Amino acid sequence: MDMGSIKNKLRQMALTPRSQLRRLAIGTVGAIVCMMLLFITSEHENLFVFYGLSTAIAFCVIYAIPGYIGIWVWRMRKSFFDLD
């Protein structure tokens, strides 16, 4: 990926704050739900459930990261792109 494509992707993210916020919210809520389920099922000591929920938490966090970056870029859009 060259700098032009990264800048275009960041510009696109800055122009769609609602979709970025939705992505951040879905990933965050998913991670919180998985953490609660992990806490609730911790007394059963089932490795399949533990590793499954831990993997789901990791996927939720990875899914939420672009949303967080998109919201941050949207807040900094005037500094980066001279957009209103």
C-alpha positions as a printed Julia matrix, in Angstrom:
84×3 Matrix{Float64}:
   0.0     0.0    0.0
   1.37    3.37  -0.93
   0.8     6.63   0.92
  -1.8     7.8   -1.61
  -4.07    4.82  -1.03
  -3.69    5.1    2.75
  -4.54    8.8    2.59
  -7.57    8.08   0.39
  -8.77    5.39   2.81
  -8.35    7.76   5.77
 -10.21   10.49   3.87
 -13.06    8.07   3.16
 -13.14    7.14   6.85
 -13.25   10.85   7.79
 -16.27   11.38   5.55
 -18.3     8.51   7.07
 -18.32    9.07  10.85
 -21.62    7.25  11.44
 -20.42    4.03   9.87
 -17.16    4.3   11.82
 -19.07    4.87  15.06
 -21.31    1.89  14.27
 -18.26   -0.3   13.68
 -16.67    0.87  16.92
 -19.9     0.27  18.87
 -20.46   -3.22  17.44
 -16.9    -4.29  18.19
 -16.96   -2.82  21.68
 -20.33   -4.31  22.63
 -19.27   -7.67  21.21
 -16.07   -7.64  23.25
 -17.94   -6.66  26.42
 -20.52   -9.41  25.93
 -17.77  -11.96  25.37
 -15.96  -10.78  28.51
 -19.15  -11.1   30.54
 -19.74  -14.61  29.18
 -16.12  -15.49  29.93
 -16.59  -14.31  33.51
 -19.89  -16.18  33.9
 -18.5   -19.44  32.5
 -15.15  -19.24  34.3
 -16.25  -21.58  37.09
 -16.94  -24.41  34.62
 -13.3   -24.54  33.43
 -14.19  -25.66  29.92
 -11.2   -25.02  27.64
 -13.32  -24.98  24.48
 -15.51  -22.18  25.87
 -12.48  -20.3   27.23
 -10.53  -20.36  23.97
 -13.64  -19.71  21.89
 -14.62  -16.63  23.87
 -11.02  -15.4   24.02
 -10.8   -15.69  20.24
 -14.13  -13.89  19.87
 -12.85  -11.04  22.08
  -9.77  -10.72  19.89
 -11.91  -10.59  16.72
 -14.22   -7.99  18.25
 -11.29   -5.79  19.23
  -9.71   -6.16  15.78
 -13.09   -5.31  14.22
 -13.45   -2.17  16.41
  -9.96   -0.73  15.78
 -10.73    0.73  12.31
 -13.84    2.37  13.77
 -11.76    3.98  16.47
  -9.24    5.19  13.91
 -12.08    6.47  11.72
 -13.61    8.48  14.57
 -10.18    9.9   15.43
  -9.52   10.85  11.79
 -12.99   12.43  11.57
 -12.17   14.57  14.63
  -8.82   15.58  13.1
 -10.11   16.04   9.52
  -9.42   19.77   9.39
  -5.8    19.2   10.33
  -5.33   16.33   7.9
  -7.46   17.13   4.85
  -8.76   20.72   5.15
 -12.33   19.37   5.14
 -15.36   20.89   6.85
